[in-house]
């Protein structure tokens, strides 16, 4: 009876139960032994020259890994990479999205979406996981998703990545220069989102992205996640979601349910009083305000103008 040698067992344990014909040979398994392992249902094929241990569930990571094993020049990207990374607000798609170099031979396979790029570089465009999976870097993933999602959704995805410290504005801009261009789907949308990112830290919610974008389009020079460091009461620094620092005017977007509970509401009130100690005015926005979005933007625009007038007439 043919058994897997220890080297093959170790490879399978480190690569989600997957192994290629090349790696079987490298581990000492001959072609005859490989056929015997298939006949005995120890291994089963999952594509051209790729096998897995029989009976293993076909998880997303297993399907993604087997795909890149069959296509060693490519990497997993799009909704597949986004789901594997745990990103929110991404398209629901069970297919494996694969990026290959332009001109690579493409075989039509069920459950796989293939795109091609004129430029793919290790490190810049994809990273290699210990399982053998090649997956898009955060900045390249954002670029690849630009062809599939709206501007608003892309803006939220980018903010989520920046908030998690997965990428920076400089890295996003570098990707745009390296792989974007005329005829490359999503290039204009991606550049628009990167260039329009407001100064300051990353947004923490889709509400911040949406409202901040609308107000900046009105001409309000907002910054995000502004810290007020000079409150004289000795407490922790206060951070404001959106703000115009030179006017000492900010906006807090309270969409999480905790803001409506007794302790949460009291905490917010204390924060606002601390801001008043250094002459900061904070306007709070809740879920009902966001439901009447156009009127909310008009109201905040008037508050912004009123703040300017108040400070200039002192």
Secondary structure, 3 states (H helix, E strand, C coil): CCCCCHHHHHHHHHCCCEEEHHHHHHCCCCHHHHHHHHHCCCEEEEECCEEEECCCCCCHHHHHHHHHHHCCCCEECHHHHHHHHCCCCCCCCCCEEEEEECCCCCCCCCCEEEEEECCCCECCCEEECCCCCEEECHHHHHHHHCCCCCHHHHHHHHHHHHHCCCCCHHHHHHHHHHHCCCCCCCHHHHHHHHHCCCCECCCCCHHHHHHHHHHHHCCCCCEEEEEECCCCCCCCCEEEEEEEHHHCEEEEEECCHHHHCHHHHHHHHHHHHHHHCCCCEEEEEEHHHHHCHHHHHHHHHHHHHHHHHHHHCC
